Structures are given as C-alpha cells and as structure tokens.
C-alpha cells in the first residue's frame, strides 16, 4: 500500500512532455536551417566532434531528474506493515435535522450550523468509538455508514444542507427507524442514537418509534437547538437575505424549539435530553453518558507505519543533475572507437 501526500505537485509533470516536444521541434528547426545554409555532410565534417546522441542523452537525463524531483515533492509513502488493532467502544449514530426550520438564526450562526459544530466537537472528544450520520427532514437519508474514520465523517458533515432531501417537514420517527437498520444482530456493539434538532416534529409517531428502538437495543439521546422564543427562516441568495419563509396565508413563519417533544422521545427510549445552545453542557452531558455505556471490543484492520520515500527521489534527481554537468555534447572518444551509435563516417 502507498499514499501520495502532496498530489497537486503531479501537475508539474506536464513539463516533461512539453520539454521533449520542444527539443524535437528545435532539432527539426536546426536541421531545416542547416539545409538552407549548406550541405549537411559538409557541416558534419566542419564539426566532427558534435554528437546528436549526446544531446538526446542530456535531455533524457534532465527530464528524468525533473521527474524524480517532482515525485520527491509529492512525497510518496509506503505502508511497511499491516496490523490489526483491537479497540473498545460503541457505535454512535448522529441524526441531524436538515429541514428549513434549521436555517433559523435564533442561535448563531444558525441552528443547522450549530448542530454541525456540536457533532464536530463530540467527534473530537471520542476515543475509539465508531460513528455514522443520518440526515432527515420529511424523510431520512443515510449520509455515512458506521466507520472509524472521523475525518471522512467531518467531511460529510459539512456538506449537509436542507437541499439534500426533497421531502420537507420534520419526521423524527423516520430518522429513528433508519437508525435501527444500522443494527446488526450479529454485532454486539452497543449503539447510541444522538438526535440534533429543534424538535418541530409535526407527527405523533416519534415517541412510538423511540420505544421500538429501545426494544432492539438502540439508546437515544436528544439535543435541542434553537430558542423557545423562536426566530424567522431567512431565504438567502449568495449569502444575502432576500426574504423570509412565509406560510400559506403570507405570514412570516416563526419557528420555535420544542424541547418537550425531544424530552418525550428521549424518555420513551430510556435516554436523556440536553440543551444544545451551550456547547460545554452538551460535551459534558455526552461524555458522562458515554462513560456509563458499556464498551464492546471490536477489531479494526488498517495499514500502519507509512514511511516517507521522498529522500530517494530527491537524491537521485540531484545526482542526475550533477551528472548532466559532465555530459558534454561532444563525442566520447572510447565510445567513438567502438562505434556503438554509428557515429563514424
């Protein structure tokens, strides 16, 4: 296994074929001009020590040196061994509300961005737990399956927005039902569902779904973002507010956090609720909850000990550049005697 640390340097490799084509063009141009000003055989006699092969060899050495230097800048790494790491933890599934009400800015910068920040901070404080991500509004969508790669999780997290699910609304039960599909009966790892939302669920099925989830071993924690006072839903274009969301009667919609719904859901699943407007309170609450959940041992196979190999390419590249200094465009005497390249008249 290998990996390339700075892949963008590979774009410089385009210089190699450009230089080769330029060399061929110059040789063609020289030959054309020589024909215009004199006889080619006579020109060869006037410069008997001039070697066409040496010119091509010098170019090849320079191009190979540049290739080595560019690959050195890319810094290829080779995995020296494959090891299986045993870890203890639980599976944490984040269900993030991406409905339009989450665009309200009664908490800065918005409910949705606050939710992303909370999830990111929770992930930063995890040890060997695995994570999964679900997005939901009127329906639920699996964004990330269970994985131990936190960097991938954060990458997918930042892409979440209301436009990723066409069905609008807030159906928490859809998120809970989807989360239960993450449970494999053969896998004994404990699973925790963390729901981050403003709680504006317009259905009565969430509590029932939470009870069913509890039966299959899924623990649920709810985090409420937003304020009871509520806020408007700005409609932006290129970051500029153009108007606000309105209802069927043309009235500006005021969306409010419904903490009671979230508390009821958590209670139905034997879990807890925490106010998401305070990052510190959330992190402390999640840490305490994780400390009280039994960890399960599982294995994760990964490539370990990637070692940089740039020094070999840089060293060989500089050696070739140093060698090029001693490669004159004159015929080599001992090679000339052997006539390996048919350079004798």
C-alpha positions as a Markdown table, in Angstrom:
| # | Residue | x | y | z |
|---|---|---|---|---|
| 1 | Unk | 0.0 | 0.0 | 0.0 |
| 2 | Unk | 1.1 | 3.5 | -0.7 |
| 3 | Unk | -0.2 | 7.1 | -0.5 |
| 4 | Unk | 0.8 | 10.4 | -2.0 |
| 5 | Unk | 1.0 | 13.3 | 0.5 |
| 6 | Unk | 1.1 | 16.3 | -1.9 |
| 7 | Unk | -0.7 | 15.1 | -5.0 |
| 8 | Unk | -1.1 | 18.5 | -6.6 |
| 9 | Unk | 2.7 | 18.6 | -7.4 |
| 10 | Unk | 1.9 | 15.9 | -10.0 |
| 11 | Unk | 0.5 | 18.7 | -12.3 |
| 12 | Unk | 4.2 | 19.8 | -12.8 |
| 13 | Unk | 4.8 | 16.5 | -14.7 |
| 14 | Unk | 3.2 | 18.2 | -17.8 |
| 15 | Unk | 6.5 | 20.0 | -18.2 |
| 16 | Unk | 8.2 | 16.7 | -19.2 |
| 17 | Unk | 6.3 | 16.0 | -22.5 |
| 18 | Unk | 6.4 | 19.8 | -23.3 |
| 19 | Unk | 10.2 | 19.9 | -23.0 |
| 20 | Unk | 10.5 | 16.7 | -25.1 |
| 21 | Unk | 8.4 | 18.1 | -27.8 |
| 22 | Unk | 10.2 | 21.4 | -27.7 |
| 23 | Unk | 13.6 | 19.5 | -28.1 |
| 24 | Unk | 12.3 | 17.6 | -31.1 |
| 25 | Unk | 11.0 | 20.9 | -32.6 |
| 26 | Unk | 14.4 | 22.6 | -32.1 |
| 27 | Unk | 16.2 | 19.6 | -33.7 |
| 28 | Unk | 13.8 | 19.8 | -36.7 |
| 29 | Unk | 14.3 | 23.5 | -37.0 |
| 30 | Unk | 18.1 | 23.2 | -36.8 |
| 31 | Unk | 18.2 | 20.6 | -39.5 |
| 32 | Unk | 15.9 | 22.7 | -41.7 |
| 33 | Unk | 18.2 | 25.8 | -41.3 |
| 34 | Unk | 21.3 | 23.7 | -42.0 |
| 35 | Unk | 19.8 | 22.6 | -45.3 |
| 36 | Unk | 19.1 | 26.2 | -46.2 |
| 37 | Unk | 22.7 | 27.4 | -45.5 |
| 38 | Unk | 24.8 | 24.5 | -46.6 |
| 39 | Unk | 25.3 | 20.8 | -47.3 |
| 40 | Unk | 24.6 | 18.6 | -44.3 |
| 41 | Unk | 27.6 | 16.3 | -45.0 |
| 42 | Unk | 29.9 | 19.3 | -45.1 |
| 43 | Unk | 28.5 | 20.7 | -41.9 |
| 44 | Unk | 29.2 | 17.3 | -40.2 |
| 45 | Unk | 32.8 | 17.5 | -41.4 |
| 46 | Unk | 33.2 | 21.0 | -40.0 |
| 47 | Unk | 32.1 | 19.8 | -36.6 |
| 48 | Unk | 33.2 | 16.2 | -36.3 |
| 49 | Unk | 33.1 | 16.1 | -32.6 |
| 50 | Unk | 29.4 | 17.1 | -32.4 |
| 51 | Unk | 27.2 | 14.2 | -31.1 |
| 52 | Unk | 23.5 | 14.1 | -31.8 |
| 53 | Unk | 23.2 | 11.2 | -29.4 |
| 54 | Unk | 24.8 | 13.2 | -26.5 |
| 55 | Unk | 22.2 | 16.0 | -26.9 |
| 56 | Unk | 19.4 | 13.5 | -26.7 |
| 57 | Unk | 21.1 | 11.8 | -23.7 |
| 58 | Unk | 21.5 | 15.1 | -21.9 |
| 59 | Unk | 17.8 | 15.8 | -22.4 |
| 60 | Unk | 16.8 | 12.4 | -21.2 |
| 61 | Unk | 18.9 | 12.8 | -18.0 |
| 62 | Unk | 17.4 | 16.3 | -17.3 |
| 63 | Unk | 13.8 | 15.0 | -17.8 |
| 64 | Unk | 14.4 | 12.0 | -15.6 |
| 65 | Unk | 15.9 | 14.3 | -13.0 |
| 66 | Unk | 12.9 | 16.7 | -13.1 |
| 67 | Unk | 10.6 | 13.7 | -12.8 |
| 68 | Unk | 12.4 | 12.4 | -9.7 |
| 69 | Unk | 12.4 | 15.9 | -8.1 |
| 70 | Unk | 8.6 | 16.3 | -8.8 |
| 71 | Unk | 7.9 | 12.9 | -7.3 |
| 72 | Unk | 10.0 | 13.8 | -4.3 |
| 73 | Unk | 7.9 | 16.9 | -3.7 |
| 74 | Unk | 4.8 | 14.7 | -3.9 |
| 75 | Unk | 6.3 | 12.6 | -1.0 |
| 76 | Unk | 5.1 | 9.1 | -1.8 |
| 77 | Unk | 4.7 | 7.0 | 1.4 |
| 78 | Unk | 4.8 | 3.2 | 1.6 |
| 79 | Unk | 3.0 | 1.2 | 4.3 |
| 80 | Unk | 5.5 | -1.1 | 5.8 |
| 81 | Unk | 3.2 | -3.5 | 7.6 |
| 82 | Unk | -0.5 | -4.3 | 8.0 |
| 83 | Unk | -1.7 | -4.7 | 11.6 |
| 84 | Unk | -5.0 | -5.4 | 13.3 |
| 85 | Unk | -5.8 | -3.1 | 16.1 |
| 86 | Unk | -8.3 | -4.2 | 18.8 |
| 87 | Unk | -10.4 | -1.3 | 20.2 |
| 88 | Unk | -13.2 | -0.9 | 22.6 |
| 89 | Unk | -16.1 | 1.5 | 22.1 |
| 90 | Unk | -19.6 | 1.9 | 20.9 |
| 91 | Unk | -21.3 | 2.9 | 17.7 |
| 92 | Unk | -22.7 | 6.5 | 17.7 |
| 93 | Unk | -25.2 | 7.5 | 15.1 |
| 94 | Unk | -25.8 | 11.2 | 14.6 |
| 95 | Unk | -29.3 | 12.1 | 13.2 |
| 96 | Unk | -29.2 | 15.7 | 12.1 |
| 97 | Unk | -32.3 | 17.7 | 11.2 |
| 98 | Unk | -31.8 | 19.4 | 7.9 |
| 99 | Unk | -35.3 | 20.8 | 7.5 |
| 100 | Unk | -35.8 | 24.5 | 6.6 |
| 101 | Unk | -36.6 | 25.4 | 10.2 |
| 102 | Unk | -32.9 | 24.6 | 11.0 |
| 103 | Unk | -31.9 | 27.7 | 9.0 |
| 104 | Unk | -33.3 | 29.9 | 11.7 |
| 105 | Unk | -30.7 | 32.2 | 13.2 |
| 106 | Unk | -32.0 | 32.5 | 16.8 |
| 107 | Unk | -28.7 | 30.7 | 17.7 |
| 108 | Unk | -25.6 | 31.8 | 15.9 |
| 109 | Unk | -24.7 | 31.3 | 13.2 |
| 110 | Unk | -27.9 | 29.2 | 12.6 |
| 111 | Unk | -29.5 | 26.1 | 14.1 |
| 112 | Unk | -28.0 | 23.8 | 11.4 |
| 113 | Unk | -24.5 | 25.2 | 11.6 |
| 114 | Unk | -24.7 | 25.0 | 15.4 |
| 115 | Unk | -25.7 | 21.3 | 15.0 |
| 116 | Unk | -22.7 | 20.7 | 12.8 |
| 117 | Unk | -20.4 | 22.4 | 15.3 |
| 118 | Unk | -21.8 | 20.2 | 18.1 |
| 119 | Unk | -21.3 | 17.0 | 16.2 |
| 120 | Unk | -17.8 | 18.0 | 15.2 |
| 121 | Unk | -16.9 | 18.8 | 18.8 |
| 122 | Unk | -18.4 | 15.5 | 20.0 |
| 123 | Unk | -16.3 | 13.6 | 17.4 |
| 124 | Unk | -13.2 | 15.5 | 18.5 |
| 125 | Unk | -13.7 | 14.1 | 22.0 |
| 126 | Unk | -14.3 | 10.5 | 21.0 |
| 127 | Unk | -11.6 | 7.8 | 21.5 |
| 128 | Unk | -12.1 | 4.5 | 19.7 |
| 129 | Unk | -15.9 | 4.7 | 19.1 |
| 130 | Unk | -17.3 | 4.4 | 15.6 |
| 131 | Unk | -19.7 | 6.9 | 14.0 |
| 132 | Unk | -22.5 | 7.1 | 11.5 |
| 133 | Unk | -24.5 | 10.0 | 10.2 |
| 134 | Unk | -28.2 | 10.3 | 9.1 |
| 135 | Unk | -29.8 | 13.4 | 7.6 |
| 136 | Unk | -33.6 | 13.8 | 7.9 |
| 137 | Unk | -36.4 | 16.2 | 7.4 |
| 138 | Unk | -39.7 | 14.9 | 5.8 |
| 139 | Unk | -37.8 | 11.6 | 5.2 |
| 140 | Unk | -34.4 | 10.2 | 6.4 |
| 141 | Unk | -31.3 | 9.6 | 4.3 |
| 142 | Unk | -28.2 | 7.6 | 5.3 |
| 143 | Unk | -25.2 | 10.0 | 4.9 |
| 144 | Unk | -22.4 | 7.9 | 6.4 |
| 145 | Unk | -22.4 | 4.2 | 7.4 |
| 146 | Unk | -20.7 | 3.1 | 10.6 |
| 147 | Unk | -17.0 | 3.9 | 10.3 |
| 148 | Unk | -14.0 | 4.7 | 12.5 |
| 149 | Unk | -12.7 | 7.3 | 10.0 |
| 150 | Unk | -13.5 | 10.6 | 11.8 |
| 151 | Unk | -12.1 | 12.8 | 9.0 |
| 152 | Unk | -14.5 | 11.3 | 6.5 |
| 153 | Unk | -17.3 | 11.8 | 8.9 |
| 154 | Unk | -16.5 | 15.5 | 9.3 |
| 155 | Unk | -16.2 | 15.9 | 5.6 |
| 156 | Unk | -19.7 | 14.5 | 5.0 |
| 157 | Unk | -20.9 | 16.6 | 8.0 |
| 158 | Unk | -20.0 | 19.9 | 6.3 |
| 159 | Unk | -21.9 | 19.0 | 3.1 |
| 160 | Unk | -25.3 | 18.7 | 4.9 |
| 161 | Unk | -28.0 | 21.2 | 3.9 |
| 162 | Unk | -31.8 | 21.4 | 3.5 |
| 163 | Unk | -31.5 | 20.8 | -0.2 |
| 164 | Unk | -30.2 | 17.2 | 0.2 |
| 165 | Unk | -33.7 | 15.9 | 1.0 |
| 166 | Unk | -36.6 | 17.0 | -1.2 |
| 167 | Unk | -39.3 | 16.0 | 1.3 |
| 168 | Unk | -39.7 | 18.9 | 3.7 |
| 169 | Unk | -41.0 | 18.7 | 7.3 |
| 170 | Unk | -39.6 | 17.2 | 10.4 |
| 171 | Unk | -40.2 | 13.5 | 10.8 |
| 172 | Unk | -38.0 | 12.3 | 13.7 |
| 173 | Unk | -39.6 | 8.9 | 13.5 |
| 174 | Unk | -38.1 | 8.4 | 10.1 |
| 175 | Unk | -34.6 | 9.1 | 11.5 |
| 176 | Unk | -35.2 | 6.6 | 14.3 |
| 177 | Unk | -36.5 | 3.9 | 12.0 |
| 178 | Unk | -33.5 | 4.4 | 9.7 |
| 179 | Unk | -31.1 | 4.2 | 12.7 |
| 180 | Unk | -32.4 | 0.8 | 13.7 |
| 181 | Unk | -31.3 | -0.5 | 10.3 |
| 182 | Unk | -27.7 | 0.3 | 11.4 |
| 183 | Unk | -28.1 | -2.5 | 14.0 |
| 184 | Unk | -26.7 | -5.9 | 13.0 |
| 185 | Unk | -27.9 | -8.7 | 15.3 |
| 186 | Unk | -24.6 | -10.4 | 14.9 |
| 187 | Unk | -22.7 | -7.3 | 16.1 |
| 188 | Unk | -22.9 | -7.0 | 19.9 |
| 189 | Unk | -21.5 | -3.4 | 19.9 |
| 190 | Unk | -23.8 | -1.0 | 21.9 |
| 191 | Unk | -25.3 | 1.7 | 19.8 |
| 192 | Unk | -26.3 | 5.2 | 20.7 |
| 193 | Unk | -28.5 | 7.5 | 18.5 |
| 194 | Unk | -27.9 | 11.2 | 19.1 |
| 195 | Unk | -30.7 | 13.3 | 17.5 |
| 196 | Unk | -29.9 | 17.0 | 16.9 |
| 197 | Unk | -33.0 | 19.1 | 16.1 |
| 198 | Unk | -35.2 | 22.0 | 17.0 |
| 199 | Unk | -37.9 | 19.5 | 17.9 |
| 200 | Unk | -40.5 | 20.8 | 15.4 |
| 201 | Unk | -42.0 | 17.4 | 14.7 |
| 202 | Unk | -45.5 | 17.6 | 13.3 |
| 203 | Unk | -46.2 | 13.9 | 13.8 |
| 204 | Unk | -47.0 | 11.8 | 16.8 |
| 205 | Unk | -45.0 | 8.7 | 15.7 |
| 206 | Unk | -41.6 | 9.8 | 17.1 |
| 207 | Unk | -42.2 | 8.5 | 20.7 |
| 208 | Unk | -43.6 | 5.2 | 19.4 |
| 209 | Unk | -40.5 | 4.8 | 17.1 |
| 210 | Unk | -38.3 | 5.5 | 20.1 |
| 211 | Unk | -40.0 | 2.7 | 22.1 |
| 212 | Unk | -39.5 | 0.3 | 19.3 |
| 213 | Unk | -35.8 | 1.3 | 19.0 |
| 214 | Unk | -35.3 | 0.7 | 22.7 |
| 215 | Unk | -36.6 | -2.9 | 22.2 |
| 216 | Unk | -33.8 | -3.6 | 19.7 |
| 217 | Unk | -31.1 | -2.1 | 21.9 |
| 218 | Unk | -30.8 | 1.4 | 20.5 |
| 219 | Unk | -30.2 | 4.0 | 23.1 |
| 220 | Unk | -31.4 | 7.5 | 22.2 |
| 221 | Unk | -30.2 | 11.0 | 23.3 |
| 222 | Unk | -31.8 | 14.2 | 22.0 |
| 223 | Unk | -30.1 | 17.6 | 21.7 |
| 224 | Unk | -32.3 | 20.6 | 21.2 |
| 225 | Unk | -31.1 | 23.7 | 19.2 |
| 226 | Unk | -32.9 | 26.9 | 18.9 |
| 227 | Unk | -34.9 | 29.0 | 21.4 |
| 228 | Unk | -38.4 | 28.9 | 22.8 |
| 229 | Unk | -38.9 | 32.5 | 21.6 |
| 230 | Unk | -38.1 | 31.3 | 18.1 |
| 231 | Unk | -36.9 | 33.0 | 15.0 |
| 232 | Unk | -37.6 | 33.6 | 11.3 |
| 233 | Unk | -36.3 | 31.5 | 8.5 |
| 234 | Unk | -34.2 | 33.6 | 6.2 |
| 235 | Unk | -34.2 | 32.9 | 2.4 |
| 236 | Unk | -30.7 | 33.7 | 1.1 |
| 237 | Unk | -29.1 | 34.0 | -2.3 |
| 238 | Unk | -25.3 | 34.2 | -2.4 |
| 239 | Unk | -25.3 | 34.7 | 1.3 |
| 240 | Unk | -27.6 | 37.7 | 1.2 |
| 241 | Unk | -31.1 | 37.6 | 2.8 |
| 242 | Unk | -33.7 | 38.3 | 0.2 |
| 243 | Unk | -36.8 | 37.4 | 2.1 |
| 244 | Unk | -38.2 | 35.2 | 4.9 |
| 245 | Unk | -40.2 | 32.0 | 4.8 |
| 246 | Unk | -43.9 | 32.6 | 4.8 |
| 247 | Unk | -46.9 | 30.3 | 5.4 |
| 248 | Unk | -50.0 | 29.8 | 3.1 |
| 249 | Unk | -51.5 | 33.0 | 4.5 |
| 250 | Unk | -48.5 | 35.1 | 3.6 |
| 251 | Unk | -47.5 | 35.5 | 7.2 |
| 252 | Unk | -43.8 | 35.3 | 8.1 |
| 253 | Unk | -43.1 | 31.9 | 9.8 |
| 254 | Unk | -41.8 | 31.9 | 13.3 |
| 255 | Unk | -40.1 | 28.6 | 14.2 |
| 256 | Unk | -39.6 | 27.7 | 17.9 |
| 257 | Unk | -37.7 | 24.9 | 19.6 |
| 258 | Unk | -39.9 | 22.3 | 21.1 |
| 259 | Unk | -38.0 | 20.8 | 24.0 |
| 260 | Unk | -41.0 | 18.9 | 25.3 |
| 261 | Unk | -41.1 | 16.7 | 22.2 |
| 262 | Unk | -37.4 | 15.9 | 22.5 |
| 263 | Unk | -37.7 | 15.1 | 26.2 |
| 264 | Unk | -40.6 | 12.7 | 25.5 |
| 265 | Unk | -38.7 | 10.9 | 22.8 |
| 266 | Unk | -35.6 | 10.5 | 25.0 |
| 267 | Unk | -37.8 | 9.3 | 27.9 |
| 268 | Unk | -39.5 | 6.7 | 25.6 |
| 269 | Unk | -36.1 | 5.2 | 24.7 |
| 270 | Unk | -34.7 | 5.4 | 28.3 |
| 271 | Unk | -32.3 | 8.2 | 27.3 |
| 272 | Unk | -31.9 | 11.9 | 28.1 |
| 273 | Unk | -32.2 | 15.4 | 26.7 |
| 274 | Unk | -29.8 | 18.3 | 26.8 |
| 275 | Unk | -30.0 | 21.9 | 25.7 |
| 276 | Unk | -27.8 | 22.3 | 22.6 |
| 277 | Unk | -27.4 | 26.0 | 22.8 |
| 278 | Unk | -24.5 | 25.5 | 25.2 |
| 279 | Unk | -21.6 | 23.6 | 23.7 |
| 280 | Unk | -20.0 | 22.9 | 27.0 |
| 281 | Unk | -23.2 | 21.5 | 28.5 |
| 282 | Unk | -23.6 | 19.2 | 25.5 |
| 283 | Unk | -20.0 | 17.9 | 25.6 |
| 284 | Unk | -20.2 | 17.3 | 29.4 |
| 285 | Unk | -23.5 | 15.5 | 29.1 |
| 286 | Unk | -22.4 | 13.3 | 26.2 |
| 287 | Unk | -19.1 | 12.4 | 27.9 |
| 288 | Unk | -21.0 | 11.4 | 31.1 |
| 289 | Unk | -23.4 | 9.3 | 29.0 |
| 290 | Unk | -20.6 | 7.6 | 27.1 |
| 291 | Unk | -18.8 | 6.8 | 30.4 |
| 292 | Unk | -21.9 | 4.9 | 31.6 |
| 293 | Unk | -22.4 | 2.8 | 28.4 |
| 294 | Unk | -20.5 | -0.5 | 28.3 |
| 295 | Unk | -17.8 | -0.6 | 25.7 |
| 296 | Unk | -17.6 | -3.5 | 23.3 |
| 297 | Unk | -14.3 | -4.9 | 21.9 |
| 298 | Unk | -14.1 | -4.9 | 18.1 |
| 299 | Unk | -11.3 | -5.2 | 15.6 |
| 300 | Unk | -10.3 | -2.7 | 13.0 |
| 301 | Unk | -7.7 | -3.6 | 10.4 |
| 302 | Unk | -5.7 | -0.8 | 9.0 |
| 303 | Unk | -2.4 | 0.0 | 7.2 |
| 304 | Unk | 0.2 | 1.2 | 9.7 |
| 305 | Unk | 3.6 | 2.9 | 9.7 |
| 306 | Unk | 3.5 | 4.8 | 6.4 |
| 307 | Unk | 7.1 | 6.0 | 5.8 |
| 308 | Unk | 8.1 | 8.9 | 3.5 |
| 309 | Unk | 10.2 | 7.9 | 0.4 |
| 310 | Unk | 10.8 | 11.5 | -0.9 |
| 311 | Unk | 14.5 | 11.4 | 0.0 |
| 312 | Unk | 15.3 | 8.7 | -2.5 |
| 313 | Unk | 13.7 | 10.6 | -5.4 |
| 314 | Unk | 15.3 | 13.9 | -4.4 |
| 315 | Unk | 18.7 | 12.3 | -4.0 |
| 316 | Unk | 18.6 | 10.5 | -7.4 |
| 317 | Unk | 17.2 | 13.7 | -9.0 |
| 318 | Unk | 20.1 | 15.9 | -7.8 |
| 319 | Unk | 22.6 | 13.1 | -8.7 |
| 320 | Unk | 21.3 | 13.2 | -12.3 |
| 321 | Unk | 21.5 | 17.0 | -12.4 |
| 322 | Unk | 25.1 | 16.7 | -11.1 |
| 323 | Unk | 25.8 | 14.0 | -13.8 |
| 324 | Unk | 24.4 | 16.3 | -16.5 |
| 325 | Unk | 27.2 | 18.8 | -15.8 |
| 326 | Unk | 29.8 | 16.3 | -17.1 |
| 327 | Unk | 27.8 | 15.2 | -20.1 |
| 328 | Unk | 29.3 | 17.4 | -22.9 |
| 329 | Unk | 27.7 | 17.4 | -26.3 |
| 330 | Unk | 31.0 | 16.1 | -27.8 |
| 331 | Unk | 31.6 | 12.5 | -28.9 |
| 332 | Unk | 33.1 | 10.3 | -26.3 |
| 333 | Unk | 36.5 | 9.0 | -27.6 |
| 334 | Unk | 36.2 | 5.4 | -26.3 |
| 335 | Unk | 32.6 | 5.2 | -27.5 |
| 336 | Unk | 33.6 | 6.7 | -30.8 |
| 337 | Unk | 36.2 | 3.9 | -31.3 |
| 338 | Unk | 33.6 | 1.2 | -30.6 |
| 339 | Unk | 31.2 | 2.9 | -33.0 |
| 340 | Unk | 28.2 | 1.8 | -30.9 |
| 341 | Unk | 26.0 | 4.6 | -32.3 |
| 342 | Unk | 27.3 | 4.6 | -35.9 |
| 343 | Unk | 28.9 | 8.0 | -35.4 |
| 344 | Unk | 31.8 | 7.2 | -37.7 |
| 345 | Unk | 31.7 | 8.5 | -41.2 |
